[in-house]
Amino acid sequence: WMSRNRSMKFRSSDPTYLASVTTWLNVLLPKIEPLLYANGGPIIAVQVENEYGSFGCDHDYIQYLETLFRKNLGNDALLYTTDGASDHLVTCGSLSSLYSTV
């Protein structure tokens, strides 16, 4: 449904894309919140983005996602990103406020 809009720039801070992502995550993340380990559930950590450094370098986009995840999951949620094993990929795909894995 999102790909019908050919002008939308995916995985970016494009406002049209973020509006769609926000709509979806505001439905999905509240369903995950009670299942977090901190709430007695089995989910230990939640991945904010996957190998984004291989795709782009839009820190505003990742910051927006982090804010949205924190709003829905709380500040105690363990959030992380995963990227390839190079300085460039990790730098572009993560934020200092998130755990980073390779």
Phi and psi in radians as a Rosetta constraint file:
Dihedral C 1 N 2 CA 2 C 2 CIRCULARHARMONIC -1.299 0.35
Dihedral N 2 CA 2 C 2 N 3 CIRCULARHARMONIC -0.549 0.35
Dihedral C 2 N 3 CA 3 C 3 CIRCULARHARMONIC -1.231 0.35
Dihedral N 3 CA 3 C 3 N 4 CIRCULARHARMONIC -0.171 0.35
Dihedral C 3 N 4 CA 4 C 4 CIRCULARHARMONIC -1.160 0.35
Dihedral N 4 CA 4 C 4 N 5 CIRCULARHARMONIC -0.469 0.35
Dihedral C 4 N 5 CA 5 C 5 CIRCULARHARMONIC -1.517 0.35
Dihedral N 5 CA 5 C 5 N 6 CIRCULARHARMONIC 1.703 0.35
Dihedral C 5 N 6 CA 6 C 6 CIRCULARHARMONIC -1.222 0.35
Dihedral N 6 CA 6 C 6 N 7 CIRCULARHARMONIC -0.306 0.35
Dihedral C 6 N 7 CA 7 C 7 CIRCULARHARMONIC -1.528 0.35
Dihedral N 7 CA 7 C 7 N 8 CIRCULARHARMONIC -0.170 0.35
Dihedral C 7 N 8 CA 8 C 8 CIRCULARHARMONIC -1.248 0.35
Dihedral N 8 CA 8 C 8 N 9 CIRCULARHARMONIC 2.329 0.35
Dihedral C 8 N 9 CA 9 C 9 CIRCULARHARMONIC -1.732 0.35
Dihedral N 9 CA 9 C 9 N 10 CIRCULARHARMONIC 1.912 0.35
Dihedral C 9 N 10 CA 10 C 10 CIRCULARHARMONIC -1.226 0.35
Dihedral N 10 CA 10 C 10 N 11 CIRCULARHARMONIC 2.658 0.35
Dihedral C 10 N 11 CA 11 C 11 CIRCULARHARMONIC 0.895 0.35
Dihedral N 11 CA 11 C 11 N 12 CIRCULARHARMONIC 0.908 0.35
Dihedral C 11 N 12 CA 12 C 12 CIRCULARHARMONIC -2.637 0.35
Dihedral N 12 CA 12 C 12 N 13 CIRCULARHARMONIC 3.092 0.35
Dihedral C 12 N 13 CA 13 C 13 CIRCULARHARMONIC -1.512 0.35
Dihedral N 13 CA 13 C 13 N 14 CIRCULARHARMONIC 0.335 0.35
Dihedral C 13 N 14 CA 14 C 14 CIRCULARHARMONIC -0.972 0.35
Dihedral N 14 CA 14 C 14 N 15 CIRCULARHARMONIC 2.119 0.35
Dihedral C 14 N 15 CA 15 C 15 CIRCULARHARMONIC -0.990 0.35
Dihedral N 15 CA 15 C 15 N 16 CIRCULARHARMONIC -0.612 0.35
Dihedral C 15 N 16 CA 16 C 16 CIRCULARHARMONIC -1.154 0.35
Dihedral N 16 CA 16 C 16 N 17 CIRCULARHARMONIC -0.751 0.35
Dihedral C 16 N 17 CA 17 C 17 CIRCULARHARMONIC -1.127 0.35
Dihedral N 17 CA 17 C 17 N 18 CIRCULARHARMONIC -0.807 0.35
Dihedral C 17 N 18 CA 18 C 18 CIRCULARHARMONIC -1.098 0.35
Dihedral N 18 CA 18 C 18 N 19 CIRCULARHARMONIC -0.587 0.35
Dihedral C 18 N 19 CA 19 C 19 CIRCULARHARMONIC -1.099 0.35
Dihedral N 19 CA 19 C 19 N 20 CIRCULARHARMONIC -0.742 0.35
Dihedral C 19 N 20 CA 20 C 20 CIRCULARHARMONIC -1.179 0.35
Dihedral N 20 CA 20 C 20 N 21 CIRCULARHARMONIC -0.756 0.35
Dihedral C 20 N 21 CA 21 C 21 CIRCULARHARMONIC -1.086 0.35
Dihedral N 21 CA 21 C 21 N 22 CIRCULARHARMONIC -0.744 0.35
Dihedral C 21 N 22 CA 22 C 22 CIRCULARHARMONIC -1.082 0.35
Dihedral N 22 CA 22 C 22 N 23 CIRCULARHARMONIC -0.785 0.35
Dihedral C 22 N 23 CA 23 C 23 CIRCULARHARMONIC -0.998 0.35
Dihedral N 23 CA 23 C 23 N 24 CIRCULARHARMONIC -0.827 0.35
Dihedral C 23 N 24 CA 24 C 24 CIRCULARHARMONIC -1.169 0.35
Dihedral N 24 CA 24 C 24 N 25 CIRCULARHARMONIC -0.874 0.35
Dihedral C 24 N 25 CA 25 C 25 CIRCULARHARMONIC -1.180 0.35
Dihedral N 25 CA 25 C 25 N 26 CIRCULARHARMONIC -0.498 0.35
Dihedral C 25 N 26 CA 26 C 26 CIRCULARHARMONIC -1.234 0.35
Dihedral N 26 CA 26 C 26 N 27 CIRCULARHARMONIC -0.232 0.35
Dihedral C 26 N 27 CA 27 C 27 CIRCULARHARMONIC -1.631 0.35
Dihedral N 27 CA 27 C 27 N 28 CIRCULARHARMONIC -0.823 0.35
Dihedral C 27 N 28 CA 28 C 28 CIRCULARHARMONIC -1.218 0.35
Dihedral N 28 CA 28 C 28 N 29 CIRCULARHARMONIC -0.891 0.35
Dihedral C 28 N 29 CA 29 C 29 CIRCULARHARMONIC -1.096 0.35
Dihedral N 29 CA 29 C 29 N 30 CIRCULARHARMONIC -0.673 0.35
Dihedral C 29 N 30 CA 30 C 30 CIRCULARHARMONIC -1.072 0.35
Dihedral N 30 CA 30 C 30 N 31 CIRCULARHARMONIC -0.434 0.35
Dihedral C 30 N 31 CA 31 C 31 CIRCULARHARMONIC -1.299 0.35
Dihedral N 31 CA 31 C 31 N 32 CIRCULARHARMONIC -0.479 0.35
Dihedral C 31 N 32 CA 32 C 32 CIRCULARHARMONIC -1.440 0.35
Dihedral N 32 CA 32 C 32 N 33 CIRCULARHARMONIC -0.586 0.35
Dihedral C 32 N 33 CA 33 C 33 CIRCULARHARMONIC -0.888 0.35
Dihedral N 33 CA 33 C 33 N 34 CIRCULARHARMONIC -0.826 0.35
Dihedral C 33 N 34 CA 34 C 34 CIRCULARHARMONIC -1.207 0.35
Dihedral N 34 CA 34 C 34 N 35 CIRCULARHARMONIC -0.255 0.35
Dihedral C 34 N 35 CA 35 C 35 CIRCULARHARMONIC -1.614 0.35
Dihedral N 35 CA 35 C 35 N 36 CIRCULARHARMONIC 0.004 0.35
Dihedral C 35 N 36 CA 36 C 36 CIRCULARHARMONIC -1.185 0.35
Dihedral N 36 CA 36 C 36 N 37 CIRCULARHARMONIC 2.590 0.35
Dihedral C 36 N 37 CA 37 C 37 CIRCULARHARMONIC -0.951 0.35
Dihedral N 37 CA 37 C 37 N 38 CIRCULARHARMONIC -0.715 0.35
Dihedral C 37 N 38 CA 38 C 38 CIRCULARHARMONIC -1.076 0.35
Dihedral N 38 CA 38 C 38 N 39 CIRCULARHARMONIC -0.356 0.35
Dihedral C 38 N 39 CA 39 C 39 CIRCULARHARMONIC -1.821 0.35
Dihedral N 39 CA 39 C 39 N 40 CIRCULARHARMONIC 0.254 0.35
Dihedral C 39 N 40 CA 40 C 40 CIRCULARHARMONIC 1.574 0.35
Dihedral N 40 CA 40 C 40 N 41 CIRCULARHARMONIC 0.128 0.35
Dihedral C 40 N 41 CA 41 C 41 CIRCULARHARMONIC -1.699 0.35
Dihedral N 41 CA 41 C 41 N 42 CIRCULARHARMONIC -3.116 0.35
Dihedral C 41 N 42 CA 42 C 42 CIRCULARHARMONIC -1.549 0.35
Dihedral N 42 CA 42 C 42 N 43 CIRCULARHARMONIC -0.140 0.35
Dihedral C 42 N 43 CA 43 C 43 CIRCULARHARMONIC -1.525 0.35
Dihedral N 43 CA 43 C 43 N 44 CIRCULARHARMONIC 1.998 0.35
Dihedral C 43 N 44 CA 44 C 44 CIRCULARHARMONIC -1.472 0.35
Dihedral N 44 CA 44 C 44 N 45 CIRCULARHARMONIC -0.705 0.35
Dihedral C 44 N 45 CA 45 C 45 CIRCULARHARMONIC -2.547 0.35
Dihedral N 45 CA 45 C 45 N 46 CIRCULARHARMONIC 2.773 0.35
Dihedral C 45 N 46 CA 46 C 46 CIRCULARHARMONIC -2.243 0.35
Dihedral N 46 CA 46 C 46 N 47 CIRCULARHARMONIC 2.247 0.35
Dihedral C 46 N 47 CA 47 C 47 CIRCULARHARMONIC -1.477 0.35
Dihedral N 47 CA 47 C 47 N 48 CIRCULARHARMONIC 2.171 0.35
Dihedral C 47 N 48 CA 48 C 48 CIRCULARHARMONIC -1.405 0.35
Dihedral N 48 CA 48 C 48 N 49 CIRCULARHARMONIC -0.714 0.35
Dihedral C 48 N 49 CA 49 C 49 CIRCULARHARMONIC -2.575 0.35
Dihedral N 49 CA 49 C 49 N 50 CIRCULARHARMONIC 2.732 0.35
Dihedral C 49 N 50 CA 50 C 50 CIRCULARHARMONIC -2.109 0.35
Dihedral N 50 CA 50 C 50 N 51 CIRCULARHARMONIC 2.006 0.35
Dihedral C 50 N 51 CA 51 C 51 CIRCULARHARMONIC 0.884 0.35
Dihedral N 51 CA 51 C 51 N 52 CIRCULARHARMONIC 0.716 0.35
Dihedral C 51 N 52 CA 52 C 52 CIRCULARHARMONIC -1.141 0.35
Dihedral N 52 CA 52 C 52 N 53 CIRCULARHARMONIC -0.549 0.35
Dihedral C 52 N 53 CA 53 C 53 CIRCULARHARMONIC -1.037 0.35
Dihedral N 53 CA 53 C 53 N 54 CIRCULARHARMONIC -0.418 0.35
Dihedral C 53 N 54 CA 54 C 54 CIRCULARHARMONIC -1.405 0.35
Dihedral N 54 CA 54 C 54 N 55 CIRCULARHARMONIC -0.207 0.35
Dihedral C 54 N 55 CA 55 C 55 CIRCULARHARMONIC -1.873 0.35
Dihedral N 55 CA 55 C 55 N 56 CIRCULARHARMONIC -0.777 0.35
Dihedral C 55 N 56 CA 56 C 56 CIRCULARHARMONIC -2.785 0.35
Dihedral N 56 CA 56 C 56 N 57 CIRCULARHARMONIC -3.012 0.35
Dihedral C 56 N 57 CA 57 C 57 CIRCULARHARMONIC -2.558 0.35
Dihedral N 57 CA 57 C 57 N 58 CIRCULARHARMONIC 0.855 0.35
Dihedral C 57 N 58 CA 58 C 58 CIRCULARHARMONIC -1.787 0.35
Dihedral N 58 CA 58 C 58 N 59 CIRCULARHARMONIC 1.583 0.35
Dihedral C 58 N 59 CA 59 C 59 CIRCULARHARMONIC -1.163 0.35
Dihedral N 59 CA 59 C 59 N 60 CIRCULARHARMONIC -0.464 0.35
Dihedral C 59 N 60 CA 60 C 60 CIRCULARHARMONIC -1.080 0.35
Dihedral N 60 CA 60 C 60 N 61 CIRCULARHARMONIC -0.666 0.35
Dihedral C 60 N 61 CA 61 C 61 CIRCULARHARMONIC -1.120 0.35
Dihedral N 61 CA 61 C 61 N 62 CIRCULARHARMONIC -0.842 0.35
Dihedral C 61 N 62 CA 62 C 62 CIRCULARHARMONIC -1.153 0.35
Dihedral N 62 CA 62 C 62 N 63 CIRCULARHARMONIC -0.672 0.35
Dihedral C 62 N 63 CA 63 C 63 CIRCULARHARMONIC -1.104 0.35
Dihedral N 63 CA 63 C 63 N 64 CIRCULARHARMONIC -0.709 0.35
Dihedral C 63 N 64 CA 64 C 64 CIRCULARHARMONIC -1.053 0.35
Dihedral N 64 CA 64 C 64 N 65 CIRCULARHARMONIC -0.798 0.35
Dihedral C 64 N 65 CA 65 C 65 CIRCULARHARMONIC -1.065 0.35
Dihedral N 65 CA 65 C 65 N 66 CIRCULARHARMONIC -0.791 0.35
Dihedral C 65 N 66 CA 66 C 66 CIRCULARHARMONIC -1.022 0.35
Dihedral N 66 CA 66 C 66 N 67 CIRCULARHARMONIC -0.784 0.35
Dihedral C 66 N 67 CA 67 C 67 CIRCULARHARMONIC -1.046 0.35
Dihedral N 67 CA 67 C 67 N 68 CIRCULARHARMONIC -0.750 0.35
Dihedral C 67 N 68 CA 68 C 68 CIRCULARHARMONIC -1.144 0.35
Dihedral N 68 CA 68 C 68 N 69 CIRCULARHARMONIC -0.743 0.35
Dihedral C 68 N 69 CA 69 C 69 CIRCULARHARMONIC -1.119 0.35
Dihedral N 69 CA 69 C 69 N 70 CIRCULARHARMONIC -0.766 0.35
Dihedral C 69 N 70 CA 70 C 70 CIRCULARHARMONIC -1.123 0.35
Dihedral N 70 CA 70 C 70 N 71 CIRCULARHARMONIC -0.702 0.35
Dihedral C 70 N 71 CA 71 C 71 CIRCULARHARMONIC -1.035 0.35
Dihedral N 71 CA 71 C 71 N 72 CIRCULARHARMONIC -0.712 0.35
Dihedral C 71 N 72 CA 72 C 72 CIRCULARHARMONIC -1.551 0.35
Dihedral N 72 CA 72 C 72 N 73 CIRCULARHARMONIC -0.506 0.35
Dihedral C 72 N 73 CA 73 C 73 CIRCULARHARMONIC -1.905 0.35
Dihedral N 73 CA 73 C 73 N 74 CIRCULARHARMONIC -0.215 0.35
Dihedral C 73 N 74 CA 74 C 74 CIRCULARHARMONIC 1.595 0.35
Dihedral N 74 CA 74 C 74 N 75 CIRCULARHARMONIC 2.845 0.35
Dihedral C 74 N 75 CA 75 C 75 CIRCULARHARMONIC -1.291 0.35
Dihedral N 75 CA 75 C 75 N 76 CIRCULARHARMONIC -0.276 0.35
Dihedral C 75 N 76 CA 76 C 76 CIRCULARHARMONIC -1.489 0.35
Dihedral N 76 CA 76 C 76 N 77 CIRCULARHARMONIC -0.153 0.35
Dihedral C 76 N 77 CA 77 C 77 CIRCULARHARMONIC -1.144 0.35
Dihedral N 77 CA 77 C 77 N 78 CIRCULARHARMONIC 2.374 0.35
Dihedral C 77 N 78 CA 78 C 78 CIRCULARHARMONIC -1.484 0.35
Dihedral N 78 CA 78 C 78 N 79 CIRCULARHARMONIC 1.891 0.35
Dihedral C 78 N 79 CA 79 C 79 CIRCULARHARMONIC -1.907 0.35
Dihedral N 79 CA 79 C 79 N 80 CIRCULARHARMONIC 2.515 0.35
Dihedral C 79 N 80 CA 80 C 80 CIRCULARHARMONIC -2.603 0.35
Dihedral N 80 CA 80 C 80 N 81 CIRCULARHARMONIC 2.903 0.35
Dihedral C 80 N 81 CA 81 C 81 CIRCULARHARMONIC -2.175 0.35
Dihedral N 81 CA 81 C 81 N 82 CIRCULARHARMONIC 2.811 0.35
Dihedral C 81 N 82 CA 82 C 82 CIRCULARHARMONIC -2.259 0.35
Dihedral N 82 CA 82 C 82 N 83 CIRCULARHARMONIC 2.342 0.35
Dihedral C 82 N 83 CA 83 C 83 CIRCULARHARMONIC -2.507 0.35
Dihedral N 83 CA 83 C 83 N 84 CIRCULARHARMONIC 2.990 0.35
Dihedral C 83 N 84 CA 84 C 84 CIRCULARHARMONIC -1.185 0.35
Dihedral N 84 CA 84 C 84 N 85 CIRCULARHARMONIC 2.898 0.35
Dihedral C 84 N 85 CA 85 C 85 CIRCULARHARMONIC -1.551 0.35
Dihedral N 85 CA 85 C 85 N 86 CIRCULARHARMONIC 1.116 0.35
Dihedral C 85 N 86 CA 86 C 86 CIRCULARHARMONIC -2.503 0.35
Dihedral N 86 CA 86 C 86 N 87 CIRCULARHARMONIC 2.672 0.35
Dihedral C 86 N 87 CA 87 C 87 CIRCULARHARMONIC -0.999 0.35
Dihedral N 87 CA 87 C 87 N 88 CIRCULARHARMONIC -0.749 0.35
Dihedral C 87 N 88 CA 88 C 88 CIRCULARHARMONIC -1.067 0.35
Dihedral N 88 CA 88 C 88 N 89 CIRCULARHARMONIC -0.817 0.35
Dihedral C 88 N 89 CA 89 C 89 CIRCULARHARMONIC -1.127 0.35
Dihedral N 89 CA 89 C 89 N 90 CIRCULARHARMONIC -0.761 0.35
Dihedral C 89 N 90 CA 90 C 90 CIRCULARHARMONIC -1.192 0.35
Dihedral N 90 CA 90 C 90 N 91 CIRCULARHARMONIC -0.717 0.35
Dihedral C 90 N 91 CA 91 C 91 CIRCULARHARMONIC -1.081 0.35
Dihedral N 91 CA 91 C 91 N 92 CIRCULARHARMONIC -0.761 0.35
Dihedral C 91 N 92 CA 92 C 92 CIRCULARHARMONIC -1.351 0.35
Dihedral N 92 CA 92 C 92 N 93 CIRCULARHARMONIC -0.491 0.35
Dihedral C 92 N 93 CA 93 C 93 CIRCULARHARMONIC -1.708 0.35
Dihedral N 93 CA 93 C 93 N 94 CIRCULARHARMONIC 0.078 0.35
Dihedral C 93 N 94 CA 94 C 94 CIRCULARHARMONIC -2.461 0.35
Dihedral N 94 CA 94 C 94 N 95 CIRCULARHARMONIC 3.047 0.35
Dihedral C 94 N 95 CA 95 C 95 CIRCULARHARMONIC -2.277 0.35
Dihedral N 95 CA 95 C 95 N 96 CIRCULARHARMONIC 2.700 0.35
Dihedral C 95 N 96 CA 96 C 96 CIRCULARHARMONIC -1.146 0.35
Dihedral N 96 CA 96 C 96 N 97 CIRCULARHARMONIC -0.358 0.35
Dihedral C 96 N 97 CA 97 C 97 CIRCULARHARMONIC -1.479 0.35
Dihedral N 97 CA 97 C 97 N 98 CIRCULARHARMONIC -0.077 0.35
Dihedral C 97 N 98 CA 98 C 98 CIRCULARHARMONIC -2.025 0.35
Dihedral N 98 CA 98 C 98 N 99 CIRCULARHARMONIC 2.596 0.35
Dihedral C 98 N 99 CA 99 C 99 CIRCULARHARMONIC -1.194 0.35
Dihedral N 99 CA 99 C 99 N 100 CIRCULARHARMONIC 2.532 0.35
Dihedral C 99 N 100 CA 100 C 100 CIRCULARHARMONIC -2.107 0.35
Dihedral N 100 CA 100 C 100 N 101 CIRCULARHARMONIC 2.399 0.35
Dihedral C 100 N 101 CA 101 C 101 CIRCULARHARMONIC -2.238 0.35
Dihedral N 101 CA 101 C 101 N 102 CIRCULARHARMONIC 2.756 0.35
